[in-house]
Amino acid sequence: MLLFDTHCHLDLPELAADLPAFLAVAMDAGIRRILVPAVEAARWNGLLQLQQTTALQLDVALGIHPWWAESASEEQLDLLAQLLQTEASVCAVGEIGLDFALVKADEIATQQLHQWQQTLFSAQLAVAAQARKPVVLHHRKSQPALLAELKRQQFSQGGILHAFSGSQAQAHAFLDLGFKLGIGGTISYERAQKTRDTVKKLPLSALVLETDAPAMPLAGFQGQVNTPAQLALVFQQLCALRPESPVVLAEALWQNSLSALQLPA
């Protein structure tokens, strides 16, 4: 059974410091492909170079994460559009989105930050549409705003809603727009019962796996660096929730990942 980690930040310091070892353990655990989404423009060239230096197959998404929004510029948006045209190995735009859980010292500053996030997200979504690339979406307290902008732009390339947690209604709002749902360590927590119940009931075609390493450790691993090898444990958790056999589940998740990212089989 082959597994595809559709969200893993291999270039962040916690993993980059000993990357060959982390990838070797991941391969032993059955992980054969990883999508590495960028978080800021300063890391784009490094990601493109990293893609050429590992035995495990890496796919790359380029974008600006809302946590890094304040350092973003129009010049970086122009560069993103250029790289999407010239770098065939870039399969998606991400990690982009909105994070309304981020706050500043006062309400006015917080509103300005959220407005800039929305401006940046809108611009990156338009760049993705022009390049006909799917997107990898970050969200915290922002799903309605994400949906509103996707619908306003009539975005039709789909992609992945990273770190899905929520109800069936929330899930289907994104599924109806052509997105897959990124399922990670959240489902290992008993307190996430609503998400676990939703994942049980959704069509199998809706789901892809992810770790979000080095963040989002599974239950029992809190305080530790998450790694791509932990995707095997996410898969085990999903198997416990779903009626399909592990073989059927693994094959569907692999194909869903290729479909979401518009990658050839």
Residue pairs with C-beta under 8 A, 6 or more apart in sequence:
1 30
1 246
1 247
1 250
1 251
2 30
2 32
2 33
2 250
2 254
3 29
3 30
3 31
3 32
3 209
3 231
3 232
3 235
3 250
3 253
3 254
4 31
4 32
4 33
4 34
4 35
4 208
4 209
4 253
4 254
4 257
4 258
5 26
5 31
5 33
5 34
5 35
5 209
5 210
5 211
5 213
5 228
5 231
6 35
6 136
6 160
6 182
6 208
6 209
6 210
6 257
6 260
6 261
7 35
7 37
7 95
7 136
7 160
7 162
7 163
7 182
7 184
7 210
7 211
7 212
8 15
8 34
8 35
8 36
8 210
8 211
8 212
8 213
8 228
9 15
9 36
9 37
9 39
9 212
9 213
9 214
9 215
10 16
10 19
10 22
10 23
10 34
10 36
10 50
10 58
10 213
10 228
11 36
11 38
11 43
11 46
11 47
11 50
12 39
12 214
14 214
14 225
15 22
15 213
15 214
15 225
15 227
15 228
19 54
20 54
22 227
22 228
22 229
23 54
23 55
23 56
23 228
25 227
25 229
26 34
26 56
26 227
26 228
26 229
26 231
27 55
27 56
28 229
29 229
29 231
29 232
30 232
31 56
31 228
31 229
31 231
31 232
32 56
32 57
33 56
33 57
33 58
33 59
33 257
34 56
34 57
34 58
34 59
34 228
35 58
35 59
35 60
35 61
35 91
35 92
35 136
35 257
35 261
36 47
36 50
36 51
36 58
36 59
36 60
36 61
37 60
37 61
37 63
37 65
37 92
37 94
37 95
37 136
37 162
38 44
38 47
38 60
38 61
38 62
38 63
38 64
38 65
38 94
38 95
39 64
39 65
39 67
39 68
39 95
40 64
40 65
40 68
40 71
40 72
41 64
41 72
41 76
41 79
41 80
44 62
44 79
44 80
44 83
47 60
47 62
48 60
48 83
48 87
48 89
48 90
50 58
50 60
51 58
51 59
51 60
51 89
59 89
59 91
59 92
59 261
59 263
60 89
60 90
60 91
61 90
61 91
61 92
61 93
61 94
61 95
61 136
62 80
62 83
62 84
62 87
62 90
62 93
62 94
63 80
63 93
63 94
63 95
63 96
63 124
63 135
63 136
64 72
64 76
64 80
64 96
64 120
64 124
65 95
65 96
65 97
65 138
66 96
66 97
66 98
66 99
66 102
66 117
66 120
66 121
66 138
67 99
67 102
69 113
69 116
69 117
69 120
70 113
70 116
72 120
77 120
77 123
77 124
77 127
80 93
80 124
80 127
81 127
81 130
81 131
83 90
84 90
84 93
84 127
84 128
84 131
84 133
85 131
90 133
91 133
91 134
91 261
91 262
91 263
92 128
92 133
92 134
92 135
92 136
92 159
92 160
92 261
92 262
93 124
93 125
93 127
93 128
93 131
93 133
93 134
93 135
93 136
93 159
94 135
94 136
94 137
94 138
94 159
94 160
94 162
95 136
95 137
95 138
95 162
96 120
96 121
96 124
96 125
96 128
96 135
96 136
96 137
96 138
97 121
97 137
97 138
97 139
97 142
97 146
97 162
98 114
98 117
98 118
98 121
98 138
98 139
98 140
98 142
98 145
98 146
99 117
99 138
99 139
99 140
99 141
99 142
100 114
100 117
100 140
100 141
100 142
100 145
101 140
101 141
102 110
102 113
102 114
102 117
102 140
103 110
103 113
104 110
104 112
104 113
118 145
118 149
121 146
121 149
122 149
122 153
124 135
125 135
125 149
125 150
125 153
125 155
126 153
128 134
128 135
128 155
128 157
129 153
129 155
129 156
129 157
132 157
133 157
133 262
134 157
134 158
134 159
134 160
134 260
134 261
134 262
135 155
135 157
135 158
135 159
135 160
136 159
136 160
136 162
137 146
137 159
137 160
137 161
137 162
137 179
138 162
138 163
139 146
139 161
139 162
139 163
143 166
143 170
143 173
143 174
147 173
147 174
147 177
149 155
150 177
151 177
155 177
156 178
157 178
157 262
158 177
158 178
158 179
158 180
158 260
159 178
159 179
159 180
159 260
159 261
160 179
160 180
160 181
160 182
160 208
160 210
160 260
160 261
161 174
161 179
161 180
161 181
161 182
162 182
162 210
162 212
163 182
163 184
163 186
163 210
163 212
163 216
164 171
164 181
164 182
164 183
164 186
164 195
165 186
165 192
165 194
165 195
166 194
166 195
166 198
167 194
167 198
168 198
168 201
168 202
171 181
171 198
171 202
171 206
174 181
175 181
175 202
175 203
175 206
179 260
180 206
180 207
180 208
180 256
180 257
180 259
180 260
181 202
181 206
181 207
181 208
182 208
182 209
182 210
183 199
183 207
183 208
183 209
183 210
183 234
183 238
184 209
184 210
184 211
184 212
184 216
184 234
185 211
185 212
185 216
185 217
185 218
185 219
185 221
185 226
185 230
185 233
185 234
186 192
186 195
186 216
187 195
187 196
187 199
187 234
187 237
187 238
187 241
188 218
188 219
188 220
188 233
188 234
188 237
189 219
190 219
196 241
199 207
199 238
199 241
199 242
200 241
200 242
204 242
204 244
204 249
204 252
204 256
205 252
205 256
206 256
207 238
207 252
207 253
207 256
208 253
208 256
208 257
208 260
209 231
209 234
209 235
209 238
209 253
209 257
210 231
210 234
211 226
211 227
211 228
211 230
211 231
211 234
212 226
213 225
213 226
213 227
213 228
213 230
214 225
214 226
214 227
215 226
216 226
217 223
217 224
217 225
217 226
217 230
218 226
218 230
218 233
218 234
218 237
221 230
235 246
235 249
235 250
235 253
238 249
239 246
239 249
242 249
244 252
255 265
257 263
258 264
258 265
